[in-house]
Amino acid sequence: MKSKSLIKSILVSEVVKLMVDYYKISEMKALDKFYKSYVSDCLDDIETGLYGQSALYIFGLIKNS
């Protein structure tokens, strides 16, 4: 079973790629935008279970916030 930190790393990478394509921004700007969002905090909170969702779902939360 993969650890939560590995899953989070993969999810963040995939979400950032989606953000780069959608917003037409650099990877660094996408990372900054991601880590400043409430979604980043939720991803760290094991109670939310957000780390068990798909990158597309997480991207949707960012896009709609």
Secondary structure by P-SEA (a helix, b strand, c coil): cccaaaaaaaaaaaaaaaaaaaacccaaaaaaaaaacaaaaaaaccccccccccaaaaaaaaaac
